[in-house]
């Protein structure tokens, strides 16, 4: 793990701490970062589905990978 000094908005960090239920600044920043990555990955998946990059298993003609 890398140790980094960050400047931050105290009010924003306090709101994130409240929303995530975290108790430390490190836990809050870590949780917020993880949440941002998960959201981006879900968005990428939704975009891929919308663009027809692959079919869902319940769609006609779709087959499960073996």
PDB file of N, CA, C and O in Angstrom:
ATOM      1  N   UNK A   1       0.847  -1.163   0.000  1.00  0.00           N
ATOM      2  CA  UNK A   1       0.000   0.000   0.000  1.00  0.00           C
ATOM      3  C   UNK A   1       0.900   1.234   0.000  1.00  0.00           C
ATOM      4  O   UNK A   1       1.911   1.284   0.700  1.00  0.00           O
ATOM      5  N   UNK A   2       0.514   2.218  -0.792  1.00  0.00           N
ATOM      6  CA  UNK A   2       1.251   3.469  -0.878  1.00  0.00           C
ATOM      7  C   UNK A   2       0.657   4.476   0.080  1.00  0.00           C
ATOM      8  O   UNK A   2      -0.563   4.574   0.217  1.00  0.00           O
ATOM      9  N   UNK A   3       1.504   5.211   0.731  1.00  0.00           N
ATOM     10  CA  UNK A   3       1.057   6.268   1.633  1.00  0.00           C
ATOM     11  C   UNK A   3       1.120   7.582   0.872  1.00  0.00           C
ATOM     12  O   UNK A   3       2.162   7.930   0.317  1.00  0.00           O
ATOM     13  N   UNK A   4       0.004   8.320   0.842  1.00  0.00           N
ATOM     14  CA  UNK A   4      -0.086   9.553   0.083  1.00  0.00           C
ATOM     15  C   UNK A   4      -0.769  10.621   0.926  1.00  0.00           C
ATOM     16  O   UNK A   4      -1.717  10.342   1.661  1.00  0.00           O
ATOM     17  N   UNK A   5      -0.280  11.829   0.809  1.00  0.00           N
ATOM     18  CA  UNK A   5      -0.923  12.951   1.476  1.00  0.00           C
ATOM     19  C   UNK A   5      -1.875  13.584   0.474  1.00  0.00           C
ATOM     20  O   UNK A   5      -1.472  13.949  -0.631  1.00  0.00           O
ATOM     21  N   UNK A   6      -3.148  13.714   0.863  1.00  0.00           N
ATOM     22  CA  UNK A   6      -4.156  14.266  -0.016  1.00  0.00           C
ATOM     23  C   UNK A   6      -4.807  15.490   0.622  1.00  0.00           C
ATOM     24  O   UNK A   6      -5.084  15.506   1.822  1.00  0.00           O
ATOM     25  N   UNK A   7      -5.044  16.499  -0.188  1.00  0.00           N
ATOM     26  CA  UNK A   7      -5.886  17.593   0.260  1.00  0.00           C
ATOM     27  C   UNK A   7      -7.313  17.208  -0.084  1.00  0.00           C
ATOM     28  O   UNK A   7      -7.551  16.589  -1.120  1.00  0.00           O
ATOM     29  N   UNK A   8      -8.257  17.560   0.759  1.00  0.00           N
ATOM     30  CA  UNK A   8      -9.642  17.186   0.481  1.00  0.00           C
ATOM     31  C   UNK A   8     -10.589  18.220   1.070  1.00  0.00           C
ATOM     32  O   UNK A   8     -10.215  19.015   1.933  1.00  0.00           O
ATOM     33  N   UNK A   9     -11.810  18.191   0.589  1.00  0.00           N
ATOM     34  CA  UNK A   9     -12.879  19.034   1.096  1.00  0.00           C
ATOM     35  C   UNK A   9     -13.430  18.355   2.353  1.00  0.00           C
ATOM     36  O   UNK A   9     -13.975  17.254   2.278  1.00  0.00           O
ATOM     37  N   UNK A  10     -13.288  19.005   3.490  1.00  0.00           N
ATOM     38  CA  UNK A  10     -13.719  18.392   4.757  1.00  0.00           C
ATOM     39  C   UNK A  10     -15.210  18.061   4.769  1.00  0.00           C
ATOM     40  O   UNK A  10     -15.609  17.013   5.278  1.00  0.00           O
ATOM     41  N   UNK A  11     -16.035  18.952   4.209  1.00  0.00           N
ATOM     42  CA  UNK A  11     -17.477  18.700   4.186  1.00  0.00           C
ATOM     43  C   UNK A  11     -17.818  17.510   3.300  1.00  0.00           C
ATOM     44  O   UNK A  11     -18.671  16.693   3.645  1.00  0.00           O
ATOM     45  N   UNK A  12     -17.152  17.417   2.165  1.00  0.00           N
ATOM     46  CA  UNK A  12     -17.385  16.292   1.255  1.00  0.00           C
ATOM     47  C   UNK A  12     -16.965  14.979   1.902  1.00  0.00           C
ATOM     48  O   UNK A  12     -17.681  13.982   1.804  1.00  0.00           O
ATOM     49  N   UNK A  13     -15.822  14.970   2.555  1.00  0.00           N
ATOM     50  CA  UNK A  13     -15.352  13.759   3.225  1.00  0.00           C
ATOM     51  C   UNK A  13     -16.302  13.372   4.355  1.00  0.00           C
ATOM     52  O   UNK A  13     -16.576  12.188   4.552  1.00  0.00           O
ATOM     53  N   UNK A  14     -16.803  14.352   5.094  1.00  0.00           N
ATOM     54  CA  UNK A  14     -17.751  14.067   6.178  1.00  0.00           C
ATOM     55  C   UNK A  14     -19.038  13.467   5.624  1.00  0.00           C
ATOM     56  O   UNK A  14     -19.595  12.542   6.216  1.00  0.00           O
ATOM     57  N   UNK A  15     -19.514  13.985   4.497  1.00  0.00           N
ATOM     58  CA  UNK A  15     -20.726  13.437   3.876  1.00  0.00           C
ATOM     59  C   UNK A  15     -20.485  12.017   3.384  1.00  0.00           C
ATOM     60  O   UNK A  15     -21.336  11.145   3.562  1.00  0.00           O
ATOM     61  N   UNK A  16     -19.334  11.779   2.769  1.00  0.00           N
ATOM     62  CA  UNK A  16     -19.001  10.422   2.318  1.00  0.00           C
ATOM     63  C   UNK A  16     -18.906   9.478   3.511  1.00  0.00           C
ATOM     64  O   UNK A  16     -19.375   8.342   3.442  1.00  0.00           O
ATOM     65  N   UNK A  17     -18.310   9.934   4.587  1.00  0.00           N
ATOM     66  CA  UNK A  17     -18.191   9.113   5.795  1.00  0.00           C
ATOM     67  C   UNK A  17     -19.585   8.740   6.311  1.00  0.00           C
ATOM     68  O   UNK A  17     -19.821   7.596   6.701  1.00  0.00           O
ATOM     69  N   UNK A  18     -20.496   9.701   6.312  1.00  0.00           N
ATOM     70  CA  UNK A  18     -21.857   9.443   6.768  1.00  0.00           C
ATOM     71  C   UNK A  18     -22.557   8.435   5.852  1.00  0.00           C
ATOM     72  O   UNK A  18     -23.193   7.496   6.329  1.00  0.00           O
ATOM     73  N   UNK A  19     -22.437   8.634   4.543  1.00  0.00           N
ATOM     74  CA  UNK A  19     -23.101   7.754   3.582  1.00  0.00           C
ATOM     75  C   UNK A  19     -22.577   6.324   3.630  1.00  0.00           C
ATOM     76  O   UNK A  19     -23.349   5.368   3.555  1.00  0.00           O
ATOM     77  N   UNK A  20     -21.257   6.185   3.756  1.00  0.00           N
ATOM     78  CA  UNK A  20     -20.652   4.853   3.755  1.00  0.00           C
ATOM     79  C   UNK A  20     -20.616   4.210   5.132  1.00  0.00           C
ATOM     80  O   UNK A  20     -20.377   3.009   5.254  1.00  0.00           O
ATOM     81  N   UNK A  21     -20.850   5.003   6.164  1.00  0.00           N
ATOM     82  CA  UNK A  21     -20.808   4.464   7.516  1.00  0.00           C
ATOM     83  C   UNK A  21     -19.403   4.130   7.974  1.00  0.00           C
ATOM     84  O   UNK A  21     -19.215   3.264   8.829  1.00  0.00           O
ATOM     85  N   UNK A  22     -18.420   4.806   7.415  1.00  0.00           N
ATOM     86  CA  UNK A  22     -17.037   4.562   7.788  1.00  0.00           C
ATOM     87  C   UNK A  22     -16.653   5.454   8.965  1.00  0.00           C
ATOM     88  O   UNK A  22     -17.325   6.446   9.246  1.00  0.00           O
ATOM     89  N   UNK A  23     -15.575   5.097   9.644  1.00  0.00           N
ATOM     90  CA  UNK A  23     -15.190   5.844  10.841  1.00  0.00           C
ATOM     91  C   UNK A  23     -13.854   6.559  10.717  1.00  0.00           C
ATOM     92  O   UNK A  23     -13.521   7.404  11.549  1.00  0.00           O
ATOM     93  N   UNK A  24     -13.089   6.226   9.685  1.00  0.00           N
ATOM     94  CA  UNK A  24     -11.789   6.884   9.510  1.00  0.00           C
ATOM     95  C   UNK A  24     -11.691   7.469   8.109  1.00  0.00           C
ATOM     96  O   UNK A  24     -12.426   7.082   7.201  1.00  0.00           O
ATOM     97  N   UNK A  25     -10.774   8.404   7.956  1.00  0.00           N
ATOM     98  CA  UNK A  25     -10.556   8.996   6.638  1.00  0.00           C
ATOM     99  C   UNK A  25     -10.056   7.950   5.655  1.00  0.00           C
ATOM    100  O   UNK A  25     -10.492   7.921   4.504  1.00  0.00           O
ATOM    101  N   UNK A  26      -9.156   7.102   6.095  1.00  0.00           N
ATOM    102  CA  UNK A  26      -8.612   6.064   5.207  1.00  0.00           C
ATOM    103  C   UNK A  26      -9.718   5.132   4.743  1.00  0.00           C
ATOM    104  O   UNK A  26      -9.807   4.824   3.555  1.00  0.00           O
ATOM    105  N   UNK A  27     -10.561   4.680   5.659  1.00  0.00           N
ATOM    106  CA  UNK A  27     -11.661   3.788   5.290  1.00  0.00           C
ATOM    107  C   UNK A  27     -12.633   4.484   4.342  1.00  0.00           C
ATOM    108  O   UNK A  27     -13.157   3.862   3.418  1.00  0.00           O
ATOM    109  N   UNK A  28     -12.872   5.764   4.569  1.00  0.00           N
ATOM    110  CA  UNK A  28     -13.792   6.514   3.717  1.00  0.00           C
ATOM    111  C   UNK A  28     -13.253   6.645   2.307  1.00  0.00           C
ATOM    112  O   UNK A  28     -13.982   6.405   1.344  1.00  0.00           O
ATOM    113  N   UNK A  29     -12.000   7.017   2.167  1.00  0.00           N
ATOM    114  CA  UNK A  29     -11.398   7.177   0.838  1.00  0.00           C
ATOM    115  C   UNK A  29     -11.313   5.824   0.133  1.00  0.00           C
ATOM    116  O   UNK A  29     -11.580   5.741  -1.066  1.00  0.00           O
ATOM    117  N   UNK A  30     -10.951   4.781   0.843  1.00  0.00           N
ATOM    118  CA  UNK A  30     -10.870   3.444   0.257  1.00  0.00           C
ATOM    119  C   UNK A  30     -12.243   2.974  -0.207  1.00  0.00           C
ATOM    120  O   UNK A  30     -12.377   2.453  -1.314  1.00  0.00           O
ATOM    121  N   UNK A  31     -13.255   3.151   0.624  1.00  0.00           N
ATOM    122  CA  UNK A  31     -14.606   2.729   0.282  1.00  0.00           C
ATOM    123  C   UNK A  31     -15.147   3.529  -0.894  1.00  0.00           C
ATOM    124  O   UNK A  31     -15.784   2.968  -1.786  1.00  0.00           O
ATOM    125  N   UNK A  32     -14.902   4.828  -0.904  1.00  0.00           N
ATOM    126  CA  UNK A  32     -15.368   5.672  -2.008  1.00  0.00           C
ATOM    127  C   UNK A  32     -14.677   5.281  -3.311  1.00  0.00           C
ATOM    128  O   UNK A  32     -15.316   5.251  -4.363  1.00  0.00           O
ATOM    129  N   UNK A  33     -13.391   4.985  -3.253  1.00  0.00           N
ATOM    130  CA  UNK A  33     -12.659   4.567  -4.451  1.00  0.00           C
ATOM    131  C   UNK A  33     -13.211   3.248  -4.984  1.00  0.00           C
ATOM    132  O   UNK A  33     -13.426   3.103  -6.187  1.00  0.00           O
ATOM    133  N   UNK A  34     -13.436   2.296  -4.099  1.00  0.00           N
ATOM    134  CA  UNK A  34     -13.993   1.000  -4.500  1.00  0.00           C
ATOM    135  C   UNK A  34     -15.383   1.183  -5.101  1.00  0.00           C
ATOM    136  O   UNK A  34     -15.715   0.554  -6.106  1.00  0.00           O
ATOM    137  N   UNK A  35     -16.186   2.033  -4.494  1.00  0.00           N
ATOM    138  CA  UNK A  35     -17.526   2.288  -5.001  1.00  0.00           C
ATOM    139  C   UNK A  35     -17.474   2.912  -6.400  1.00  0.00           C
ATOM    140  O   UNK A  35     -18.279   2.563  -7.263  1.00  0.00           O
ATOM    141  N   UNK A  36     -16.543   3.821  -6.622  1.00  0.00           N
ATOM    142  CA  UNK A  36     -16.394   4.459  -7.938  1.00  0.00           C
ATOM    143  C   UNK A  36     -15.992   3.429  -9.001  1.00  0.00           C
ATOM    144  O   UNK A  36     -16.503   3.462 -10.120  1.00  0.00           O
ATOM    145  N   UNK A  37     -15.087   2.524  -8.656  1.00  0.00           N
ATOM    146  CA  UNK A  37     -14.650   1.490  -9.600  1.00  0.00           C
ATOM    147  C   UNK A  37     -15.810   0.547  -9.922  1.00  0.00           C
ATOM    148  O   UNK A  37     -16.017   0.191 -11.082  1.00  0.00           O
ATOM    149  N   UNK A  38     -16.560   0.145  -8.906  1.00  0.00           N
ATOM    150  CA  UNK A  38     -17.704  -0.745  -9.140  1.00  0.00           C
ATOM    151  C   UNK A  38     -18.739  -0.081 -10.048  1.00  0.00           C
ATOM    152  O   UNK A  38     -19.275  -0.718 -10.955  1.00  0.00           O
ATOM    153  N   UNK A  39     -19.015   1.189  -9.802  1.00  0.00           N
ATOM    154  CA  UNK A  39     -19.979   1.916 -10.627  1.00  0.00           C
ATOM    155  C   UNK A  39     -19.505   1.989 -12.074  1.00  0.00           C
ATOM    156  O   UNK A  39     -20.294   1.788 -12.998  1.00  0.00           O
ATOM    157  N   UNK A  40     -18.224   2.276 -12.273  1.00  0.00           N
ATOM    158  CA  UNK A  40     -17.686   2.362 -13.629  1.00  0.00           C
ATOM    159  C   UNK A  40     -17.773   1.017 -14.332  1.00  0.00           C
ATOM    160  O   UNK A  40     -18.097   0.961 -15.519  1.00  0.00           O
ATOM    161  N   UNK A  41     -17.493  -0.060 -13.626  1.00  0.00           N
ATOM    162  CA  UNK A  41     -17.571  -1.396 -14.231  1.00  0.00           C
ATOM    163  C   UNK A  41     -19.007  -1.775 -14.575  1.00  0.00           C
ATOM    164  O   UNK A  41     -19.257  -2.371 -15.623  1.00  0.00           O
ATOM    165  N   UNK A  42     -19.957  -1.431 -13.696  1.00  0.00           N
ATOM    166  CA  UNK A  42     -21.366  -1.696 -13.998  1.00  0.00           C
ATOM    167  C   UNK A  42     -21.812  -0.903 -15.215  1.00  0.00           C
ATOM    168  O   UNK A  42     -22.558  -1.409 -16.053  1.00  0.00           O
ATOM    169  N   UNK A  43     -21.354   0.339 -15.312  1.00  0.00           N
ATOM    170  CA  UNK A  43     -21.698   1.182 -16.461  1.00  0.00           C
ATOM    171  C   UNK A  43     -21.128   0.593 -17.741  1.00  0.00           C
ATOM    172  O   UNK A  43     -21.814   0.550 -18.763  1.00  0.00           O
ATOM    173  N   UNK A  44     -19.873   0.135 -17.696  1.00  0.00           N
ATOM    174  CA  UNK A  44     -19.261  -0.497 -18.865  1.00  0.00           C
ATOM    175  C   UNK A  44     -20.039  -1.738 -19.283  1.00  0.00           C
ATOM    176  O   UNK A  44     -20.253  -1.958 -20.475  1.00  0.00           O
ATOM    177  N   UNK A  45     -20.463  -2.547 -18.327  1.00  0.00           N
ATOM    178  CA  UNK A  45     -21.233  -3.750 -18.634  1.00  0.00           C
ATOM    179  C   UNK A  45     -22.572  -3.386 -19.256  1.00  0.00           C
ATOM    180  O   UNK A  45     -22.973  -3.978 -20.259  1.00  0.00           O
ATOM    181  N   UNK A  46     -23.263  -2.421 -18.672  1.00  0.00           N
ATOM    182  CA  UNK A  46     -24.558  -1.994 -19.222  1.00  0.00           C
ATOM    183  C   UNK A  46     -24.395  -1.461 -20.639  1.00  0.00           C
ATOM    184  O   UNK A  46     -25.220  -1.747 -21.507  1.00  0.00           O
ATOM    185  N   UNK A  47     -23.344  -0.692 -20.881  1.00  0.00           N
ATOM    186  CA  UNK A  47     -23.083  -0.169 -22.229  1.00  0.00           C
ATOM    187  C   UNK A  47     -22.806  -1.308 -23.212  1.00  0.00           C
ATOM    188  O   UNK A  47     -23.281  -1.286 -24.347  1.00  0.00           O
ATOM    189  N   UNK A  48     -22.033  -2.301 -22.768  1.00  0.00           N
ATOM    190  CA  UNK A  48     -21.722  -3.437 -23.639  1.00  0.00           C
ATOM    191  C   UNK A  48     -22.984  -4.205 -23.991  1.00  0.00           C
ATOM    192  O   UNK A  48     -23.153  -4.625 -25.135  1.00  0.00           O
ATOM    193  N   UNK A  49     -23.872  -4.393 -23.023  1.00  0.00           N
ATOM    194  CA  UNK A  49     -25.134  -5.084 -23.283  1.00  0.00           C
ATOM    195  C   UNK A  49     -25.986  -4.261 -24.246  1.00  0.00           C
ATOM    196  O   UNK A  49     -26.548  -4.797 -25.201  1.00  0.00           O
ATOM    197  N   UNK A  50     -26.079  -2.956 -23.990  1.00  0.00           N
ATOM    198  CA  UNK A  50     -26.885  -2.066 -24.839  1.00  0.00           C
ATOM    199  C   UNK A  50     -26.352  -2.013 -26.269  1.00  0.00           C
ATOM    200  O   UNK A  50     -27.127  -1.870 -27.215  1.00  0.00           O
ATOM    201  N   UNK A  51     -25.031  -2.128 -26.431  1.00  0.00           N
ATOM    202  CA  UNK A  51     -24.418  -2.071 -27.758  1.00  0.00           C
ATOM    203  C   UNK A  51     -24.393  -3.419 -28.460  1.00  0.00           C
ATOM    204  O   UNK A  51     -23.874  -3.529 -29.571  1.00  0.00           O
ATOM    205  N   UNK A  52     -24.947  -4.445 -27.824  1.00  0.00           N
ATOM    206  CA  UNK A  52     -25.031  -5.762 -28.440  1.00  0.00           C
ATOM    207  C   UNK A  52     -23.710  -6.497 -28.501  1.00  0.00           C
ATOM    208  O   UNK A  52     -23.526  -7.376 -29.342  1.00  0.00           O
ATOM    209  N   UNK A  53     -22.780  -6.145 -27.613  1.00  0.00           N
ATOM    210  CA  UNK A  53     -21.473  -6.812 -27.633  1.00  0.00           C
ATOM    211  C   UNK A  53     -21.568  -8.269 -27.209  1.00  0.00           C
ATOM    212  O   UNK A  53     -20.703  -9.070 -27.562  1.00  0.00           O
ATOM    213  N   UNK A  54     -22.591  -8.621 -26.469  1.00  0.00           N
ATOM    214  CA  UNK A  54     -22.864 -10.021 -26.165  1.00  0.00           C
ATOM    215  C   UNK A  54     -24.336 -10.146 -25.791  1.00  0.00           C
ATOM    216  O   UNK A  54     -24.999  -9.159 -25.472  1.00  0.00           O
ATOM    217  N   UNK A  55     -24.825 -11.363 -25.837  1.00  0.00           N
ATOM    218  CA  UNK A  55     -26.231 -11.607 -25.543  1.00  0.00           C
ATOM    219  C   UNK A  55     -26.384 -12.114 -24.120  1.00  0.00           C
ATOM    220  O   UNK A  55     -25.509 -12.800 -23.592  1.00  0.00           O
ATOM    221  N   UNK A  56     -27.498 -11.772 -23.516  1.00  0.00           N
ATOM    222  CA  UNK A  56     -27.828 -12.326 -22.208  1.00  0.00           C
ATOM    223  C   UNK A  56     -28.317 -13.752 -22.408  1.00  0.00           C
ATOM    224  O   UNK A  56     -28.837 -14.084 -23.473  1.00  0.00           O
ATOM    225  N   UNK A  57     -28.158 -14.590 -21.408  1.00  0.00           N
ATOM    226  CA  UNK A  57     -28.505 -16.000 -21.561  1.00  0.00           C
ATOM    227  C   UNK A  57     -29.992 -16.228 -21.818  1.00  0.00           C
ATOM    228  O   UNK A  57     -30.358 -17.252 -22.395  1.00  0.00           O
ATOM    229  N   UNK A  58     -30.857 -15.302 -21.408  1.00  0.00           N
ATOM    230  CA  UNK A  58     -32.285 -15.516 -21.634  1.00  0.00           C
ATOM    231  C   UNK A  58     -32.754 -14.991 -22.986  1.00  0.00           C
ATOM    232  O   UNK A  58     -33.948 -15.041 -23.281  1.00  0.00           O
ATOM    233  N   UNK A  59     -31.837 -14.487 -23.815  1.00  0.00           N
ATOM    234  CA  UNK A  59     -32.196 -13.997 -25.157  1.00  0.00           C
ATOM    235  C   UNK A  59     -32.197 -15.161 -26.146  1.00  0.00           C
ATOM    236  O   UNK A  59     -31.385 -16.078 -26.016  1.00  0.00           O
ATOM    237  N   UNK A  60     -33.083 -15.139 -27.118  1.00  0.00           N
ATOM    238  CA  UNK A  60     -33.121 -16.187 -28.127  1.00  0.00           C
ATOM    239  C   UNK A  60     -31.757 -16.326 -28.838  1.00  0.00           C
ATOM    240  O   UNK A  60     -31.153 -15.326 -29.225  1.00  0.00           O
ATOM    241  N   UNK A  61     -31.293 -17.542 -28.999  1.00  0.00           N
ATOM    242  CA  UNK A  61     -30.053 -17.804 -29.701  1.00  0.00           C
ATOM    243  C   UNK A  61     -28.804 -17.718 -28.834  1.00  0.00           C
ATOM    244  O   UNK A  61     -27.708 -18.030 -29.300  1.00  0.00           O
ATOM    245  N   UNK A  62     -28.952 -17.304 -27.592  1.00  0.00           N
ATOM    246  CA  UNK A  62     -27.788 -17.209 -26.715  1.00  0.00           C
ATOM    247  C   UNK A  62     -27.425 -18.578 -26.173  1.00  0.00           C
ATOM    248  O   UNK A  62     -28.303 -19.400 -25.908  1.00  0.00           O
ATOM    249  N   UNK A  63     -26.137 -18.824 -26.008  1.00  0.00           N
ATOM    250  CA  UNK A  63     -25.679 -20.101 -25.470  1.00  0.00           C
ATOM    251  C   UNK A  63     -24.698 -19.838 -24.344  1.00  0.00           C
ATOM    252  O   UNK A  63     -23.909 -18.894 -24.394  1.00  0.00           O
ATOM    253  N   UNK A  64     -24.757 -20.680 -23.334  1.00  0.00           N
ATOM    254  CA  UNK A  64     -23.817 -20.560 -22.224  1.00  0.00           C
ATOM    255  C   UNK A  64     -22.445 -21.027 -22.686  1.00  0.00           C
ATOM    256  O   UNK A  64     -22.339 -21.974 -23.465  1.00  0.00           O
ATOM    257  N   UNK A  65     -21.398 -20.369 -22.211  1.00  0.00           N
ATOM    258  CA  UNK A  65     -20.036 -20.788 -22.527  1.00  0.00           C
ATOM    259  C   UNK A  65     -19.730 -22.077 -21.779  1.00  0.00           C
ATOM    260  O   UNK A  65     -20.131 -22.254 -20.629  1.00  0.00           O
ATOM    261  N   UNK A  66     -19.020 -22.966 -22.442  1.00  0.00           N
ATOM    262  CA  UNK A  66     -18.697 -24.245 -21.825  1.00  0.00           C
ATOM    263  C   UNK A  66     -17.251 -24.273 -21.421  1.00  0.00           C
ATOM    264  O   UNK A  66     -16.781 -25.274 -20.879  1.00  0.00           O
TER     265      UNK A  66
END
